[in-house]
Amino acid sequence: MPPPPVDSLTRFLRLNPPVFSSSTEPIVADDWLRKIGRELATAGCNDAKKVKFAAHQLDGPAAAWWENYTTTYPLESVTWTQFQQAFRTAHVSAGAMSLKKKEFRSLRQGGRTVSQYVDEFSKLARYAPEDVATDAAKQEKFLEGLNDELGVQLTVATFANYQELVDKATILEGKHQQMQNRKRKYGELAEAHSFDTIFAPRSRRSRRTVDVGAAGAPSPAVLASPRPDAADKRRHHLRDALDAPHLPIFFPVDEDHRNRRPLRHRRRAAVFIVAGHHHHPL
């Protein structure tokens, strides 16, 4: 015994048609309308059923719009073409579509990664299909928006298709990131080396004392222990202070540094620094 015939509504619902409520992206509403149209055609619906079944898949604000629309235009009189035109007018604004097209044409990578740029490029390209009608045009537009550090190197190469260009851009970005990480690491090492050099004591040159004998001839030279100079002492104290910031450091500060009086007449005060704060004594 053959199975009972399946009506068009059952066939349509078996396709899991999407539901539309609202969207800030006009292309989403346009996509819904196109997909519903394809599935209605697959289910073998006539014009009257297309309108009813499509309206059945509206929800939220879109369903409210449809109820208001049918108060002016009775459901039985609405054709499928009329439904599509009314839906696009309400949910696919021509002004919004135009703004999205301009946004695509001015799209630049900027601070995005290549992956993020690809996602934005693909999303906005749907608003300007004529700009990416061919694979060559799509590659050209993609290269135009890439940052110079990537675009300059990729422009001189040839790619079989758009996806190959995207893959190469992603690989090149990774290499650039590795170079930046190495530069940052070397910079930190150089900075640390410079800090150690500044606060390390200078090499002390040995002083030679000569013992003159009774006959006036010099005896073999004897190396005397050198004494650290004032700069070495300052560096030594400052290094100790950095290693133990909880200890107070006393620096004599000339309060009358602009006074041209002799040094013995100038008043001097001690300034001490404890844990990064400086204070004058009361």
Number of C-alpha atoms within 10 A of each C-alpha: 3 4 5 6 6 8 11 18 16 10 16 21 15 11 13 9 18 15 16 20 15 16 13 10 15 20 20 15 20 16 12 17 18 12 13 20 19 12 21 24 14 13 19 15 19 12 15 14 16 25 22 16 19 23 18 12 17 18 15 11 13 19 17 12 16 19 14 10 15 13 9 8 12 9 17 10 10 15 15 18 12 11 20 17 12 14 19 15 11 15 20 21 17 13 10 16 18 13 13 21 19 14 16 22 18 10 19 19 20 12 9 13 14 22 15 11 19 16 12 16 21 12 14 19 22 16 21 17 12 11 16 16 11 12 13 14 14 19 19 15 19 22 21 18 18 22 16 14 11 17 15 13 11 17 15 7 8 9 14 9 12 16 12 13 18 18 13 14 20 16 12 17 17 13 12 13 12 12 12 12 12 12 12 12 12 12 12 12 12 12 12 11 11 12 11 12 11 10 15 13 16 13 8 12 10 12 13 13 13 13 13 11 9 7 6 8 10 12 11 11 11 12 11 10 11 11 11 13 11 9 10 17 12 13 16 14 14 15 15 13 17 12 10 12 15 12 14 16 17 14 11 10 14 15 12 14 12 7 11 9 10 7 12 7 10 14 11 14 15 14 16 18 17 15 13 10 8 13 10 10 8 3
